[in-house]
Amino acid sequence: MIFPESTEEVAKAVAACSAYRIPVIPFGVGSSIEGHLLAVRGGVSIDMTRMGKVLDIRAQDLTATVQAGVTREGLNRELAHTGFFFSVDPGANATIGGMVATAASGTNTVRYGTMRDNVLSLQVVTADGQVIRTARRARKTSAGYNLTQLFTGSEGTLGIITEVTVKLHPQPEAVAAAVVNFPDVKSAVNTVILAMQMGIALARAEMLDSLTIKAINAHSRTTLVEAPTLFLEFSGSPAQVQEQSGTLQALAEEQGGGDFQWATRPEERSRLWTPRHHAYFACIQLRPGCRSFTTDACVPISGLAECLSETVADIQATGLVAPVFGHVGDGNFHCLLLVDPGNLEEVREAEGLSHRLMQRAIRFDGTCTGEHGVGLHKIPYLEEEHGAGAVELMRRIKRALDPINILNPGKVVLVDGDEGRN
Ligand SMILES: Cc1cc2nc3c(=O)[nH]c(=O)nc-3n(C[C@H](O)[C@H](O)[C@H](O)COP(=O)(O)OP(=O)(O)OC[C@H]3O[C@@H](n4cnc5c(N)ncnc54)[C@H](O)[C@@H]3O)c2cc1C
């Protein structure tokens, strides 16, 4: 393991590994969940956490430049007194470098976009130990191929990101949060879709099914009604927030939603939203000792209600314990398939369900992974999603940027020498 403190140290380490053909696996805080960090061919782990400096905050340009090991919470602490914030929030306190590498997103993506929308420029160490910069700080550019986006989502397989320039957003003047429950998942999802189609600028729109709410009540000692529930947030000027939240309430009532809880003061909003942030850990505790298969389907929003309904029916047919929740404003949802790892029949049932879900997402013209990335586990679905030609092009890019296949080998796309190793 190496703990570099500068880009130069990363470059030296990669050049040495290249000379000896040793695999190199960059490590952020290890919160990825698709086997991204497994050293399938051994190698050197480059732990980026000592590259934790915020280098430059340019509030007048709405940009910040950080070393790749800075965490999102660390960056937001530095920004606390500027009136600006960094928006991407994948739940875990991930590094900015890891978030670029996985093209992360989260609860407020519906308003502010994913990591792809919020990264302006990268400094990258390439497979032969060279240091490059992908772009300058301008908010847009037409100059050459878009290397920033090529490295975003590359999961450590094309280069090691050492510095990142991200976009900042002004803190909104007013924020309101709401929690509302529905008779079924479909009406909860339809409320969000209708709101988006009407142009209501939701800041967050999360749906939790009744099993997730049951888990939350047990975990966080809340008394939420155990029904499909939307957690919502609106932001803007006080007048905009009032207008948007009023329209949303009317839409929700038309869909059978009721029992609204509202909050505007920061501590009340936090009380209302904290249970949502604990959803993953609450669900895991539904079956102590279980292992969770986490799925990450994402479909165009018009197909979301149908895709979710088919998935819920599929879960019921298997009899598996599988809470469902998601960033429904983005068309993205997760089923946590909770299985006893010692029960092979259950494990096979969960693998089958997960497989059908990924195929269903692709059938709805969506993707097998909206935000977690490919890692090891989603490799078999890339060709189904993109077609053989596109995946072959990805392989050619991998070979061109990493000809001896030392950068996180065996992940995303398999190239010469990877087959049979995973
Ligand atoms: C409870 C829970 C909830 C989650 N919810 C979400 C969510 O809502 N949205 C979401 O997007 N994700 C979510 N995740 C997944 C995870 O938090 C993200 O994938 C995150 O972006 C990973 O960042 P990390 O710093 O932990 O990277 P790591 O896990 O350390 O690394 C992830 C990948 O990026 C590569 N990498 C890391 N740093 C660099 C670098 N500097 N240069 C090049 N490659 C690098 C690694 O080699 C690896 O392939 C969740 C995870 C958990 C455990």
The ligand as a Tripos MOL2 file, in Angstrom:
@<TRIPOS>MOLECULE
LIG
   53    58     1     0     0
SMALL
NO_CHARGES

@<TRIPOS>ATOM
      1 C1        -24.4840    3.0630    2.3050 C.3       1 LIG1
      2 C2        -23.9810    3.4590    0.9540 C.ar      1 LIG1
      3 C3        -24.7690    4.2840    0.1610 C.ar      1 LIG1
      4 C4        -24.3270    4.6690   -1.0940 C.ar      1 LIG1
      5 N1        -25.1250    5.4860   -1.8350 N.ar      1 LIG1
      6 C5        -24.6630    5.9440   -3.0370 C.ar      1 LIG1
      7 C6        -25.4410    6.8870   -3.7890 C.ar      1 LIG1
      8 O1        -26.5230    7.3050   -3.3930 O.2       1 LIG1
      9 N2        -24.9310    7.3250   -4.9520 N.ar      1 LIG1
     10 C7        -23.7100    6.8960   -5.4330 C.ar      1 LIG1
     11 O2        -23.2870    7.3640   -6.4890 O.2       1 LIG1
     12 N3        -22.9830    5.9870   -4.7540 N.ar      1 LIG1
     13 C8        -23.4040    5.5120   -3.5690 C.ar      1 LIG1
     14 N4        -22.6470    4.6380   -2.8630 N.ar      1 LIG1
     15 C9        -21.3710    4.1270   -3.4350 C.3       1 LIG1
     16 C10       -20.1050    4.9670   -3.1100 C.3       1 LIG1
     17 O3        -20.2790    5.8000   -1.9850 O.3       1 LIG1
     18 C11       -19.6520    5.7830   -4.3300 C.3       1 LIG1
     19 O4        -19.3640    4.9190   -5.4060 O.3       1 LIG1
     20 C12       -18.4360    6.6910   -4.0820 C.3       1 LIG1
     21 O5        -18.3390    7.5910   -5.1670 O.3       1 LIG1
     22 C13       -17.1030    5.9450   -3.9430 C.3       1 LIG1
     23 O6        -16.1020    6.8450   -3.4690 O.3       1 LIG1
     24 P1        -14.8700    6.3220   -2.5980 P.3       1 LIG1
     25 O7        -14.0380    7.5130   -2.2590 O.co2     1 LIG1
     26 O8        -15.3480    5.4870   -1.4840 O.co2     1 LIG1
     27 O9        -14.0980    5.4360   -3.6890 O.3       1 LIG1
     28 P2        -13.5620    3.9370   -3.5370 P.3       1 LIG1
     29 O10       -14.6560    3.0320   -3.1460 O.co2     1 LIG1
     30 O11       -12.3470    3.9280   -2.7100 O.co2     1 LIG1
     31 O12       -13.1690    3.6700   -5.0690 O.3       1 LIG1
     32 C14       -14.1750    3.5360   -6.0370 C.3       1 LIG1
     33 C15       -13.5580    3.3240   -7.4230 C.3       1 LIG1
     34 O13       -12.9090    4.5080   -7.8490 O.3       1 LIG1
     35 C16       -11.5120    4.2940   -8.0470 C.3       1 LIG1
     36 N5        -10.8250    5.4600   -7.5000 N.ar      1 LIG1
     37 C17       -10.8780    5.9410   -6.2300 C.ar      1 LIG1
     38 N6        -10.1390    7.0560   -6.1450 N.ar      1 LIG1
     39 C18        -9.6120    7.2810   -7.3810 C.ar      1 LIG1
     40 C19        -8.7460    8.2630   -7.9350 C.ar      1 LIG1
     41 N7         -8.2690    9.2750   -7.2010 N.pl3     1 LIG1
     42 N8         -8.4110    8.1760   -9.2390 N.ar      1 LIG1
     43 C20        -8.9000    7.1750  -10.0160 C.ar      1 LIG1
     44 N9         -9.7050    6.2120   -9.5490 N.ar      1 LIG1
     45 C21       -10.0630    6.2700   -8.2550 C.ar      1 LIG1
     46 C22       -11.1900    3.0050   -7.3140 C.3       1 LIG1
     47 O14       -10.0950    2.3120   -7.8990 O.3       1 LIG1
     48 C23       -12.4900    2.2340   -7.4660 C.3       1 LIG1
     49 O15       -12.5230    1.6130   -8.7270 O.3       1 LIG1
     50 C24       -23.0680    4.2240   -1.5830 C.ar      1 LIG1
     51 C25       -22.2720    3.3950   -0.7840 C.ar      1 LIG1
     52 C26       -22.7270    3.0120    0.4650 C.ar      1 LIG1
     53 C27       -21.8330    2.1160    1.2850 C.3       1 LIG1
@<TRIPOS>BOND
     1     1     2 1
     2     2     3 ar
     3     2    52 ar
     4     3     4 ar
     5     4     5 ar
     6     4    50 ar
     7     5     6 ar
     8     6     7 ar
     9     6    13 1
    10     7     8 2
    11     7     9 ar
    12     9    10 ar
    13    10    11 2
    14    10    12 ar
    15    12    13 ar
    16    13    14 ar
    17    14    15 1
    18    14    50 ar
    19    15    16 1
    20    16    17 1
    21    16    18 1
    22    18    19 1
    23    18    20 1
    24    20    21 1
    25    20    22 1
    26    22    23 1
    27    23    24 1
    28    24    25 2
    29    24    26 1
    30    24    27 1
    31    27    28 1
    32    28    29 2
    33    28    30 1
    34    28    31 1
    35    31    32 1
    36    32    33 1
    37    33    34 1
    38    33    48 1
    39    34    35 1
    40    35    36 1
    41    35    46 1
    42    36    37 ar
    43    36    45 ar
    44    37    38 ar
    45    38    39 ar
    46    39    40 ar
    47    39    45 ar
    48    40    41 1
    49    40    42 ar
    50    42    43 ar
    51    43    44 ar
    52    44    45 ar
    53    46    47 1
    54    46    48 1
    55    48    49 1
    56    50    51 ar
    57    51    52 ar
    58    52    53 1
@<TRIPOS>SUBSTRUCTURE
     1 LIG1         1 GROUP 0 **** ****
